[in-house]
Structure formats: C-alpha cells, structure tokens
Amino acid sequence: MVELQKYQKLATEYSKLKAQLPVLKEAVKDLQITEKNLKEEIREKDSSIRRLEQELESTTFRNEQLSARVEFLQNELTSVEQSFKKKNRKLNLSNSGSLQSLNDSRDVFDEELKQKISENAALHKKLNEAREKYNNELETLRVDLEQYKRTSEQCDDKIKTIQTKHKEEMEVLTEKKLRLEIQLQKQTKELHKAISSGQRELTLRESISQDLGTKLKLAENLINNNVLFNNRKNNFYTSLDLQPFYRKSQLRTSELINQSSKHIKDFCLAFSNFLTYLEQRCDCYLNNGGVRMRLCELLHKNGTYTKAVAKSFGEFEGESNGYSMEFIHKLVELCSYIKVLVPYLKLSLDEENILSFCTTSLSQKNNELQSCFDSLQASFQKLSNYLSILIDVKESRVIREVLLSVDCMQTSLNDLSATFKNKIILEQQLPTIPSQLRDTNECILKSLHSLITVISKLATFCKANNEAFEDLIVDSHKTHPYSTVFRTQTSGYLKSINSLLKHDSVPYEKAIKDEKILKSSAETKEGLAEQVKDLSVKCLKLEQEKGQLMLDNQLVNGKLDKIIKKNKNLAEDNRKLASGTISDNVLSPNVQEKDDIVDLVRENMIKNHFMQRVNKLTVDLQYTESKCLDLVSECKSAHRRFKYSEEVRQSLEKEVDLAKKNVSRLKDELETITKSYEDQLATMSEHLANMNDKLAKQTEYIGELEAITNSPKNDRKKKR
C-alpha cells in the first residue's frame, strides 16, 4: 500500500509537470514572437539611421558648397578693393558709373546673404527634428529592453523551479531504480536455485524417456504387425487422402512471408520517395513545357501504385491465392506505370541537354541516365512476367529466374545512383544553379542510397532463402480434383449445422473486419513504448517460467516424500507379513489411496496459490517499470527543451548586446556629427559677422568717396 501511495504521488506530480509544460511552451512561443518583433524594429531603426546618414551627407555636401561660395565671394571682394585702391585717382572722372556698379554689387551681396541665412535656418530645423526623432526612438527602445529583461528574468525563475523539481524527481527515481535492482538480484539468485533443481528433474526425465523409448519400440512392433500397408510410391492412389500438415513448415513459411513483406514495403516506400524528389526537381526548372507538366503529373501519382503493391502483399500474408493474384496485378500496374513514365523522363533529359547552361559532360551523363532508366524498366518487366508465370508453372527454374530478376534490378539501381551522383556533382559546379535545386539533388541522393540498401537487403534475403522458397512453392503431392468437391460439400454441411445452432460468440468475418478497423484507427506509438512492452513481456515470461520451475521443484520434493513414505509403508507391511498379521495388510492400500488423494489436492491448491501470487507480482513489476521508463523519457524530453530554451535565451542576449553596442555607437556618431555641425555653424556665423563688418566699412568708404566727389562739383557750381 505504501508503494502504491508513492506511485500515486509520482503520478500526481507527473500530471502537474505535464500541465505546466504547455504554459512553458506558450511562454517560449511568446518570446519567439517578441524576438521577431524586435528584429523587425531593429531593421526599421537601421533603415531610419541610414536615411539620417544620407541627409547628413547631403547637408555636409551643401555646407561645402556654401563655404566654397563664400570663399569665392571673399576673393571677389578683395579683388574689388584692390581695384578701388588703384582707381582712386580716376574716381573724379568716372564717379557716376562707379557708384551705380557698387550699388548693384551691394544688392547682389545682400540677396546672396539672405539666401544663405535662410538655408542655414532650414538646416538647423532639420537637425533639431532629427535629434527629436532619435531621442524618441531611443526612449521606446529602452522601454522595450526593460520589458524584455523583466520577461527573461521571469522565465529564468520558472526554469530554475522546474530544474529543482526535475532533480528531486530524478533522485526519487534513482532510489527506486536501486531498489528494483536489488529485487532483481534476489530473483536471479532464486532463478539459479530453480535451474539447479530443473537440472535434477532433467536427469529424472532422461530415465523416464528411456522407459518410454522401450514402450515405443513395442508399439512400433505392434503397428508393423497389425496395421495395413499404405502405398506412397504412386501419388494417384493416395490423392483422395488428406494432405499431411506440419506445424514447423507452416511457421517457416509465415516467417518467410513476413520478412519478404517487410522488405517489399521498405522498397515501395524508398521508390516512392525517389519519385517524389524527382517531381520536386522537375518543379525547380524554369521551363514549364507540356512534357514537364505531364511528367510532374505522372510522378505525383506514384504513391497510388507503390502503396497498392505494398498493401496487396501485406494482405497476402497468411491468406488465400486471390490475394496473390491481386499482388501480381498491382505489380503489373506498377510496371505499366513505369513504362509510361520512362519516355517522359527521357524527353525531360533531352530538354535539359538543349538548355544553355548544359555542358557536354552533363549531356553525356543525361544519355547514360536514359540507358539506366531503360534497364530499370526492363528489370521491373522481367520480374512481373516471371511472377505471373509462377502462378501456373510452379517449378524451381521459374523461382531462380525471379531471383535473377531481383539481382538485375539491384545492378540497374546501382548504375542509376552512380550516374545520377556524377551528374549532380557536375551540376553543383555550375554558378547559375539555384539553391532549391541543390537541396533537392541532395535529397535525391539520400533516397537513392536508401533504395539501394533496401534492394540489397531483399537480394541477400532471396539468396539466403532460395531453397526454402523452392520447397514452399514447388508442390510434389497433387490432390485429386474430386477432393475440392468433397471439401465444398463438407464446408456447406458444417455451415448448415452452424446456422441451426444458437451461439453468443462473434462471427469470424465480423471479428476480422473489427480487427482491421482497429488496426487502421490505432495510433502509431513511439519506439520506446514498443521496447518497454517487449521487455515487459519478456520479464513476464521469465518470471512465469521461474514460478513454474519453483512449483515443479516443490511437486518433485512432495513426490519424493511420498515415495519415501511408500517405501516405509512397504517395509512395515513386509514386517507384518513376516509376523503373520493379515488385517493390517488389507487396510494399508485403502489408507495409501486416501493419502495420495489428499496430497494431490494439497499440491493443486499450493500450485494455484503460488501461480496467482506470481502473476500479481509480475503485473505490478511491469506496471512500475513502464511508469519509470515513461517518467525517464519525459524528463529527458523536458531537459532537451530546457537546453533549447537556454540556447535561445543566450542568442537573444547576444542580439540585445549587439543592439546596445549599435545604439552606443550611433550615439557617439551623432554626438560627433552634432559637434562638427556646431563648429561649422560657429565658423559660418563668425565669417558672416566679419563680412558684415567689411560691408559696413565699404559702405562708409563709398559714402566718403561720394562726399568727396560731390564737394568739387559744388565748388564748381559756386565758381560759376
């Protein structure tokens, strides 16, 4: 009871862990979604940063242009000042013209200065807007980073709690494992004791077998002397007799059919995979002509033919000849399908030869592939022909031809794989081949490798069991044609009797249908569960054998006790006979018979009790072992998921660090750019101030000149 309570606790903890697993899965999915969103935001930020960099480059270029223009204007001003100094003597003659030119140049300078001031103001606005955008984006990124840090910390806490729980469970399971190992050691010791007792019983059996051999010889002599002669030389005389039935031969044939069905199913699956990958290869090409479309349609239909062949042979296991005919019909359909498919494959290879990127070596390989496809078609046709002949002509030479056709198929597939491999190597050397076609080529190579391994296994199996197939198919003893009539009559009579009887059992046909439905609807379990079942069945058998051996040992000991008692009783009877007491002699057999009956009843009771106890213990042990294995597998899967989540977390941390580094780098770049712009603006403002001072000086100088020019005119007027 205590152990059951422990297992119930384990089951409740296991259910809790199972309930927590989907929550963790959802959390991991949410983290993945947030990671994708972050990556998209980072891409958007990179694009915005690139735009800002482009705008900065354009502004720098414009500033350089402005600086060049200002330098040009300065040079013009210096040249104008020099010209004014040289022409001071000639000012009295040409005052009016020079004043107009100076006014015009002054207006031009004023307009250019206004334009430059407006451009600088626009650039300042753009810089301020870019700074504001950058600061807003930085704030949003900081908020997102804080949120993600919080979520990651929460996930870390959950993972740590789960790790602690798993460690505790693993410790409990290891303790239970040690206990079970101790129990196993005890049981092995008991097994060794049972084996030693079994060896003693073997010696007894040998003595019994010798006695039986002598009795058998006597029985054979009686049969030879009294039984009539049965002539087996001519089969016609014994054709109406029942055919001999051997259980060993039936088991051997069922094993052969099961193994061959497995090999055929594997071959059909590998062949269908190869054809599906060929269909993907056809889809990768750019030219979508009629031949390629028809080829894709035909390759898409491969599953119907291959699955039909595998299914028909699976139904043939342990069934009548109708299914064998169905299997051969399905194989003939597959051969006809290959016969239709091979010409389209050849045409597709011809189209590949016409393409621009196809070299001479590639065209040679395509031609070799065409011949390989022809040989594969011929091998399939040969196999189907000889199997159809085998239905009517059951001879050993036909079976040899079937096995030879399997060998031919193996050689043709080997040639096809070698040529296809060389072709793919040449194709992958070309630079214009897309990545999708390279992936499909690798998949085709893998499928060809698996197909070759399957066909080699089938060929070795056929070679190893050649004689067994010949013994199975070649029937030396032929029955009389009237025997079938008699069989039908007897089956009809039995059906009429069974129809009159009322029975509660399920009919055989309905039971077979229900079994097929259950098989089709049953879900495929994992390989670990199958291994656990096999091991549990083996443990059950071993423990039952152990219990039987223990019981046999007890029974043998009881028999020995009986024999000793009988010997004692016989010795006492002999003594009484010697003394002359007859009444005891008469009573002793009745007493012995009663003792024998009591001992037999007691032995049966002990045997039944121990058998029930052993069965209960074995069932409990099997249940515990299956639970332990399930828990171990679940712990392993949880550990793997935890490792994967840790790797994802580390990768996210690395990406966050990179993003932080990029943000710091961009900040430094922005600071340097802003500093450079501020320096440039300061220099420009200083330069403009200097220019304004120069212009003011020039205006004063021009005013003085005007005053000088006006003063001699006034003097002349006064003189006049």
C-alpha positions, 0 to 999 in steps of 0.5 A: 500500500505504501508503494502504491501511495508513492506511485500515486504521488509520482503520478500526481506530480507527473500530471502537474509537470505535464500541465505546466509544460504547455504554459512553458511552451506558450511562454517560449512561443511568446518570446519567439514572437517578441524576438521577431518583433524586435528584429523587425524594429531593429531593421526599421531603426537601421533603415531610419539611421541610414536615411539620417546618414544620407541627409547628413551627407547631403547637408555636409555636401551643401555646407561645402558648397556654401563655404566654397561660395563664400570663399569665392565671394571673399576673393571677389571682394578683395579683388574689388578693393584692390581695384578701388585702391588703384582707381582712386585717382580716376574716381573724379572722372568716372564717379557716376558709373562707379557708384551705380556698379557698387550699388548693384554689387551691394544688392547682389551681396545682400540677396546672396546673404539672405539666401544663405541665412535662410538655408542655414535656418532650414538646416538647423530645423532639420537637425533639431527634428532629427535629434527629436526623432532619435531621442524618441526612438531611443526612449521606446527602445529602452522601454522595450529592453526593460520589458524584455529583461523583466520577461527573461528574468521571469522565465529564468525563475520558472526554469530554475523551479522546474530544474529543482523539481526535475532533480528531486524527481530524478533522485526519487527515481534513482532510489527506486531504480536501486531498489528494483535492482536489488529485487532483481538480484534476489530473483536471479539468485532464486532463478539459479536455485530453480535451474539447479533443481530443473537440472535434477528433474532433467536427469529424472526425465532422461530415465523416464524417456528411456522407459518410454523409448522401450514402450515405443519400440513395442508399439512400433512392433505392434503397428508393423504387425497389425496395421495395413500397408499404405502405398506412397510410391504412386501419388494417384492412389493416395490423392483422395487422402488428406494432405499431411500438415506440419506445424514447423513448415507452416511457421517457416513459411509465415516467417518467410512471408513476413520478412519478404513483406517487410522488405517489399514495403521498405522498397515501395516506400524508398521508390516512392520517395525517389519519385517524389524528389524527382517531381520536386526537381522537375518543379525547380526548372524554369521551363514549364513545357507540356512534357514537364507538366505531364511528367510532374503529373505522372510522378505525383501519382506514384504513391497510388501504385507503390502503396497498392503493391505494398498493401496487396502483399501485406494482405497476402500474408497468411491468406488465400491465392486471390490475394496473390493474384491481386499482388501480381496485378498491382505489380503489373500496374506498377510496371505499366506505370513505369513504362509510361513514365520512362519516355517522359523522363527521357524527353525531360533529359533531352530538354535539359541537354538543349538548355544553355547552361548544359555542358557536354559532360552533363549531356553525356551523363543525361544519355547514360541516365536514359540507358539506366532508366531503360534497364530499370524498366526492363528489370521491373518487366522481367520480374512481373512476367516471371511472377505471373508465370509462377502462378501456373508453372510452379517449378524451381527454374521459374523461382531462380529466374525471379531471383535473377530478376531481383539481382538485375534490378539491384545492378540497374539501381546501382548504375542509376545512383552512380550516374545520377551522383556524377551528374549532380556533382557536375551540376553543383559546379555550375554558378547559375544553379539555384539553391532549391535545386541543390537541396533537392539533388541532395535529397535525391541522393539520400533516397537513392542510397536508401533504395539501394540498401533496401534492394540489397537487403531483399537480394541477400534475403532471396539468396539466403532463402532460395531453397526454402522458397523452392520447397514452399512453392514447388508442390510434389503431392497433387490432390485429386480434383474430386477432393475440392468437391468433397471439401465444398460439400463438407464446408456447406454441411458444417455451415448448415449445422452452424446456422441451426445452432444458437451461439453468443460468440462473434462471427469470424468475418465480423471479428476480422473486419473489427480487427482491421478497423482497429488496426487502421484507427490505432495510433502509431506509438513511439519506439520506446513504448514498443521496447518497454512492452517487449521487455515487459513481456519478456520479464513476464515470461521469465518470471512465469517460467521461474514460478513454474520451475519453483512449483515443479521443484516443490511437486518433485520434493512432495513426490519424493516424500511420498515415495519415501513414505511408500517405501516405509509403508512397504517395509512395515507391511513386509514386517507384518507379513513376516509376523503373520498379521493379515488385517493390517495388510488389507487396510494399508492400500485403502489408507495409501489411496486416501493419502495420495488423494489428499496430497494431490489436492494439497499440491493443486491448491499450493500450485494455484496459490503460488501461480496467482501470487506470481502473476500479481507480482509480475503485473505490478513489476511491469506496471512500475517499470513502464511508469519509470521508463515513461517518467525517464523519457519525459524528463529527458524530453523536458531537459532537451527543451530546457537546453533549447530554451537556454540556447535561445535565451543566450542568442537573444542576449547576444542580439540585445548586446549587439543592439546596445553596442549599435545604439552606443555607437550611433550615439557617439556618431551623432554626438560627433556629427552634432559637434562638427555641425556646431563648429561649422555653424560657429565658423559660418556665423563668425565669417558672416559677422566679419563680412558684415563688418567689411560691408559696413566699412565699404559702405562708409568708404563709398559714402566718403568717396561720394562726399568727396566727389560731390564737394568739387562739383559744388565748388564748381557750381559756386565758381560759376 
